[in-house]
């Protein structure tokens, strides 16, 4: 075919696993289905079309989530509610994610990424225009806006949990980490756009409806291509993609018994939860110390943009050196915890330098970890289908994120504090919990349980079989 290329040495792991340390991590062996001949393993140029669309939807769904966070004070004035009610617009979004996660898992597992993209696009179109309609009514109707926000939250699991499934379906071993990174990190990039751009669109309370109108127009443009992306490649990109996956019910039982799965899942969910809470509350964290909504928005944007640049450099390298995944994980986890600990004192400096620097450090660690952890979850649990571990991970992050927002909001000091309504206790809570889970990923590969990258094992085994047969 004109848009396909043969699966040469660039598309398989080759002898990378020949001297790779590993032992079994569970009770199910990766028994594959009958695989196609080697010449039928192909990657297609059209895979970039679906990946680009998946990234666009992740951008807009995250932008929707943080539409009100950087302008919480102004939005509260427009809707005539307090800032806690504005926080609930973000919190309800995360709870909606959790509620819809089983449906997203079913769609990705049974119907594939294309169906998930279509469902998400429909929900995003409805949610965005309902939000705008609610805000455009006389003095704004908070309840209608909340309903639209929940609809956008229902859309998120269909696109946020899709990257590992999409990369497994369309990309070979060397491209999976990069593809997962591009689509997954587009989500926080959308949040950064919201943090940076929305305060520029809203200089006073009456500008809130126009801000939602602009976001709705952008969302419409981003959603329409979902109906035209290809559903699946004509042939698998590599042997592990063609291998039969464990049925959904059996996979759940397998994951419960996998120690490595839990050592990865718990810190992933905690750190995603704190990223969600930190992004939602950044304005309220900085505002008591004299920072403007624009400065808080820039801080939130730096958290994401610096992280994206770092991940854009690191992820392709990690894709080519799978043996270094565990080392990279063990470096970035403590660095992320240290960044959250240092941020406790950043607002007290009353200078933008410290918040900007420490937010950037947090971003570097968090964004290098995110695609790496998602791919490692898929690797150590193969042949469990990758969307299952992805949905479970993001479900945990969203649930904890919603809980962390509520807890951190409750820890906010009152008007008698110095300064009033500061969130120092909330930042201490964040740092302590983040530090408490650091030992879990550091235990990976220890105590006689060396880590296996099972998808690479499959690719390498089939490659060696083909070489043997050719001689």
N, C-alpha and C positions, 0 to 999 in steps of 0.2 A: 504494500500500500504506500502511497506517496507520502503520507504523514507519519510513517512509522520507521523506526530504526531497529536493527538487530540488537539483541541483548548480548553485547560483547563483554569484555572484561570490565568495562565501566559500570555494568549493571549487576554484577554479582560480587559477593564478598571474597571469592577466590580462596586462597589459603590463609586468609586473615585469622580463621578460627583454628588453624592446625595446632598452634601452641597456646590456645586460649584456655585459661583455667576455668574449669566448670565441674559441677556435680548436679545431681537431680535436685530440684526445688519443690517437687510435688509428687502426687501419686498418679498423674495421668501422663502417659507418654505421647509425644507428638507423632502420632500415626497418621501419615498423609494419605490423601486420595491418590488415585492413579494420575500422574502428572503428564502434561503434554510433552512432546519432543522439544529438545533444546531450542531448535530454530523457531519455535512458536512463541518463545518468550520475547515480547516486544514492549517497548515504551512508545507512546504516541504523542505527537506534538499537541494534539487536542486536549491533553491532560491539563495544560496550562489554562485553558478556557474555564474549566470547572473550578480549578484552584483559585483563579482570579475572582470568580463569582463568589466562592465561599469566603474569600478574604473580604470582599466588599460587604457581604451580609454581616460578617463579624464586626466590621467597622461601624455600620449603622446601628446594630443592636446595642453595642456598648455606648455609642453616642446617645441613644435613647435612654439608657440606664442612668447616665450621669447628666442628663439635660438640666436638672435643677440643682445639683450639688454645688457647682461653683457660684451660683447666684441664690443661695439658700435664703439669705436675708431679704433680697428683693422679691423673690418668689413668694415668701411668706407674707410680705406686705401686699402683694397683688391679690392673693387668694384669701387674705384676711385670716390667716392661721399662724401658729407658731412654728419655729424651726424644727421642732420634733415632728410635726405633721409633714413637713417637707422631707425630712429624713425617711419617713414612711414611704415616700414615693420610690426611693431606692431600695428600701427593705422589702416592700411588697414585690418588687421586681425579682428579687432573689428568692423569695418564697414561691413565686410563680414558677421560676426555673425548677425548683425542687418538685413542685406538683406535677409538672409536665415531663419530667425526666423519664418516667416509665414509657410514656408514649413516644418520646424521642428515641429511646433504646429500641423499642419495637420497630419503629420506622427505619432506623439505620440498619438493624439486624436483618429484617425481613424484606425491606423494600430498597435499601441502598441510599447513598447520599443524595441522589437526584430527587427522590420523593421528599426527603427531609428539607432540602432547599426550597422546594415549592411550598410546603406547609409553612415554613418560617416566613417566606415572602408574603403569603396571604395574611398571616397574623401581624406582620410588621406594617403592611399597608393599612389594615384596619386600625391597629393601635395608634399609629402616628396621626391619622386624620381625626380619630376620635379625641385624642389629646388636644389637637388644635381646635376642634369644635367646642370642647369644654372650656378652653381658655378664652375663646372669642366671645362667649356669651357675656352678658352684662356683669362686669367685675369678676368674671371667671367663676367657673363651677368646679370646685375642687374634686367632688365625687366623680364627675365625668372624666376628668383628667386622670384620676386614680384608676378608673376602669380601663382607659386606653393604655396606661402604663403597665397594668397587669397583662394586657394582651401582648405587649412587646416583650414582657418577661417570659410569657409562654413560648415565644418564638426562639429565645436564646438557646435552650438545650439542643434544638435541632441543628444549629450551626456551630455552637461551641464544642460539642462533642463529636462533630463530624470529621475534623482534620485527620485523626489517626486512621479512621475507616477509609477516608478518601485516599490518603497516601499509600495505605496497604493495597488498595484496589488498583491504583494507577501508576505507582512509582516503584522502582527497584530499590535494592538495599541501600545504595549510596545516596539515593535522592529522598529517602523517607524522612529523615530528621529535618532536612531543609524545607521540605514541603509542609510538614507538620508545623514547623516554626513559622513559616510565612502565613499560613491560615490562622493559626492560634494567636499569634502576636498581633494580628490585625485587630483582634478584639480590644485589647488595651489601647491600641493606637486610636481607635474610635473614641475611647474614653478621654484620651489626651486631647483630641480635637474638640470634644465637648468642653473640657476644662479650659482650653485656650480660647476658643472662638465664642462660646456662648456669652461670657462676660462682655465681649466686644459688641455683641448684638443687643445686650440689655444694659442700658445706662440708667434706666429708671423703670418703675414697676409697670407702666403701660406698654413697655416693649416686649413683655413676656409672650403675648400671643404671636407677634411677628417672629420671634425666635423659633417658636414651635412650627410656624408655617414654613420657614426656611428648612428646618430639619425634615419636615414631612415631604417637601419637594425632593430633597436629596435622597430620602429613603425610597421614594417612588422610582427614581431613576436607577437606584441600586438594585431594586427588587425585580424589575421586569425581566432582565436576562435569565433569571433562574428557570424560566419555563422553556428555555431553548438549549441548555447545556446538555452534553451527552451523558447518558446514564451509566455506562460502563465500557471498558475497552473491549475490542473484539477478541483479544487474547491476553493472558496474564503477563505482567511485567517480569515476574521471576518465580521460582519454584514455591517459595513460602506463600505467595499470594494465591497460588493454585491449590494449596494444601487444604484439605477439608477441616473446617473449624468445629470445635466442640459445640453441641447443641446448647441453647441458652440455659435451660434448667441445670444441666450437668455442669456448665461453666460456673454458675453461682456457687455450687457446692465445692468446686475445685478452688475458687478464689478464697473462700472462707478458710480453707486449710493451708493456704500458701503463706508462709512466714514472710517471704520477700515482698509479696504483694502488700501486706500490712505495713512493713517497714518503709515502703515507698508511699503508700496511700495516705497515711496519717499526716506526715509532714507536708505533703502536697496539699491536702485539704486545709490544713491550718494556715499555711502561708498564702494560699489563694484567698482564704477567708479574711485574713488581715489585709491583703491587698485591696479586696473589695471594700472593707470597712475604712481603711486609710483613704482610699480614693473618694469615698462618699462623704467623709467628714473633714477633708483637708481644709476647707474654708473655715469651719468652726474650730479647728485646731489652731489656726494661725490668726484668725480675726481678733481674739481678745488681746493680742500683743501689738495691735496697730497695723497689721497687714491688710491691704485692700483685697477685694474679691479678685481683681485682676492679678495681683501678686500671688494669691493662693492658686489661681488657675495656672499660672506659669509654673509654679512648684509642682502641681499635679501633672502638667505636660512634660516637665523635665523628667519626672519619675518614669514616664513611659518612653519618651523619645530617646533619651540616653540609653535606656534598657534595650530598645529596639535596635539601635545602631550596634550595640555590643553583641546582641544575639545574632544580628545579621552577619557579623564577622565570625562568631564562635560556632554557630549551628552547622554551616557547611563543613567546617573543619572536623567537628564531632562526627558528622556523617561519614567521613572518610577514615576515622580512627575509632572504631567501636570499642576497642579494648580500653580506651581512655574515658569512657562514659562514667564509670564508677568514680574515678579519680576526680573528674570535673564536678560531679555531684558532691563529693565530700569537701571540695574547696568552697563551693558557692553557698552551701547551706549555713556554715558558721558565719560567713561574710554577711549573709542576709540578716541573720540574727543580730550581729554586731551593729549593722546599720539601723535596725529598728531600736536597739538599745540607745545608740548615740542620738537619735532623733528626739529623745525625751527632753534634752536641753536645747535643741535647735531653736524653737520659737522664743525662748527666753532671751536670746541674743538680740532680738528686735531688729536684726539685720537680715536681708534676704540671702546673704552668703551661706550661712550655716544650713537653713532649710533646703536651699537649692543643692548644696553639695551632698548632704546626707540623703536627700531624695534621689539624687542621681546614683549614689552608691547602692541604695536599695533596689533601684531599677535595674542596674547592671546584673546583680545577683539573681533577682526574681525572674528576669526575662531570659537569662541564660539557662536557668533551672527549668522553666516551664516546659518547653518542647522536649528537653532532655528527659525529664521525669515522665512525660506522657509516652515517649517512645520506649523507655525502660520498663514501664508498666506493661506495655504491649509485648516487649521482648521476653520478659521473665515469665509471662503467663501464656505464651503461645503453646498450643493452638486455640486458646480462647480468642474469639474475635475481638479486634482492638477497640471497637466502639463500646464494648461492655466495660472495660477498665476505664475508658475515657469518660463515659457517662457517670460511672460511680465516683470517679475523682472529682469531676466538676460538680456533681450533686453535693458531695461533702463540702467542697469549697463554698458553694452558694449557701448551703444551710448554715455553715459556721459563719460565713460573712454576714448573713442576716442577724444571727445571734450576737456576733461581735458588735455590730452597729448598735443594737439595742443596749448591750452591756456598756459600751463606751459612752453612749449618750447618757445612760443613767449615772455614770461616774463623773459626768461634767460637774464642776463646782458651781455654786450659786453666785448670786450677785455680791455676797460679802467677801468673796475670795479676792486675792490680789494677783493678777487682774481678775475682774469678774468673769464668770463663765469659762474659765480656763479648763483645758482637758488634760492636765498633767497626769492625773491618776489614770486616765484612760490610756495614755501612752505607756505608763509603767505596766499596766495590765498587759498591753500588747507585747511589750518587750519580754516580760517574764514567761508568758505562754510560748512565745516564739523560741526562747532559749530552752524551754523544757523539752521540746520535741527534737532538738538538734541531735541527741545521741542515737535516735532511731535510724536515720539513714547512714550514720557512721558505723553502725553494726553490720551493714550489708557486706557480705563476703568474709565475715569473721566466724569464729566458732565452728570451723569445719564446713561451712555452707558457702562454698564459692559460687559466684553468680554465673548463670548460663544465659547467653543470648540465643534463644531457641530458634528465632526466625533466621538468623545468620547460620546457625547450624544446619537448618534445612537447605538453605541456598547452597552452602558449601558442600553438603553431602551429595546433593543431586548433581552439582557441577563435577565433583570427583567421579561419580558414577558414569556420567557422560564421557569424561576423559578416558576412563578405563575401557568403556565399550568401544570408543573410537580406535583404540589400539588393539 
